[in-house]
Amino acid sequence: MANEQEKDTHRAVNPGDVISDQPETVEEKSQQLAVDAPDITGDHIEVPAYFVVDEPDGEEKALHHVKDAEEISDVIRQARVDEEGDRKWW
């Protein structure tokens, strides 16, 4: 049954979007790719499955590109704000 469910899961989503049931380290997650293929222009595209960010306490945290998309957006917004809370544009 689990094998059939796994087949159904992979049929329904991009295999790179599937989150492992087994515990993984931040290092293991950081090496996973959601997309590793050529695009229509012929360029080879690699998209990480997890984005590693630094927490305020100094720990690293791996954010999944689908499940944690909102938190990833928050991290990007925080990176664009200076010490006074004003947005910085590059």
C-alpha angles and dihedrals in degrees: 000000000000090000091052090048090051090052090050092049093051091046091053099047142029105277089232089061094060115104116216119244089216120085113258133189122242087250092055091047092048091060096054120103126209092193127023107162145099117272128219092278092055094251114135111241125202119184119182117234090214132034113210115219133178116245121218089255091058096255121128120238128194113220118199112233093231108025094043099034093123092052090048089054090050091052091051091049091050090051089057095056124086128217092279092052094253119140116252120211121196 
